[in-house]
Amino acid sequence: MTSQTSTSANNTQAAEQGSHMWVMTLEKPGRGMTTQYGTWTPPAGATRHDVFAALRGHIVAEHPEMASANTIFFSLEPNRL
């Protein structure tokens, strides 16, 4: 299983997007993988770990079979060029 989803609507203007762009890949070796991405504005005072845990929780809520999956990739960057 491979999927891609976004937490923000496609073709939105930058002002409507979150402050950070993220990508996360979870894998259950030999059984499935999912890659999801989107933009999000973390709450004030949030740490990178807080964001990681919240996003992983979001993915697992949509794909419960990934609850015990390994995190293969995680990127969180400011959403600007």
ABEGO torsion letter per residue (X at the ends): XBBBBBABBBGBBAAABBABBBBBBBBBBGAEBBBBBEBBBBBBGBBAAAAAAAAAAAAAAABAAAAABBBABBBBBBBBX
